[in-house]
């Protein structure tokens, strides 16, 4: 999202996992675009190629493939952050589940 008043750009966080994975926990503010469901390729023509995108998934594989597709389509900044935990650490964003916050980078016992 571009802020014309300050000239700053907020990165767009994309979770490339499945809806079920997303429901188990995702970064606050993340947008779900399911790579396995073909949603990334379908979304590319509708996304701003000049925006900054930060992508993650379960292992970094799907988000890496999505970032490569975006780069091939001419996107200026699509970065694979790896796993959900790595993305949380890199961005400082909390992992939320069912609308409730949980501590970043934690695994339930």
N, C-alpha and C positions, 0 to 999 in steps of 0.2 A: 504494500500500500504506500503510495507516494504521498508525502505531506508537502503540498506546494508552499505552505507558509514558512517552513523551516528548511526545505530542501532535503530532508532526510527521507530515507526509505526503510520501512519495516520489512524484514524478510517474511516470506510466506512459508509456513511450516506445512509440509505434506507428509502424511503417514501413508505409505504404499501397501500396508497390510490389508487383510480381509476385514470386513465389518465385525466378525466375531473377535478377531485379535484386537481391533480398535476398542471394542466394548470392554475388554479385559484391562485396558489401561492405555492412555495416550498422553501426549504432551498437551498442556493447556493451550488452546487456540489452534491446534492442528486441524488441518483439513484432510479428510479421508478421501484418497483416490486409489482404489484397489487395483494394484498392478496385475494380479492374477485374473481379475475379472475383466481385464481389457480397458479399464477406465483411464489409465494414463494416456494411452495412444488416442483415445477419444477426446480427452480433455486438452491435449496439447494445442489444437487450433484455437481454443477458447481462452488460453492463458496469455498473460502479458509477457512477451519474450524479453523485455527489458527489466522485469522485476527480479528480485533476489529470492531464490527458492532454496530451502533447506529440507532435505528428504531423509527419512529413516524407515526402517522395517524391523523384522525380527533379527536378521543376521547381517544385514547390509547388502545382501544380494539383490533383492528386488529394487531397493532404493538406488543401488548402483546402476542397475539396468535402466531405471526410469531417468536418472540423471544423464546417462549416455544418450537416451532417446531425445531428451530435451536439448542437449548440446548439439546433436545432429540436426535438430530442427531449427537451430540458430539462437537458442536461448543464451543470454549473456552470462547468467550465473545460476547454476543448478548444482548444489553441493550435496554429496552423499555423506550424511553424518553417521551412518552405520546403524547400530541397534538403538532401541528406545532408550536404554540406559545411557549409551554414549551420547545420544542426541540431547538428553536431559542435562548431562554434564556439560556439553559444549555450549548449550544455550542458556543454562541456568533456569530453564522452565520446569515447573512441577509436572509430575505424572499424575493424572487424575483418572479415577475410575467411577463410573456411574455418577458423575457430577461431584464426587467427593475428592478432595485433595489427598494425596499420599506423599510421603517423603520421596524426593528424587532418588533414583538408583537403588531402590529397596526391593527385596524379593520376599513375599509372604512366607512365613514358616510353615 
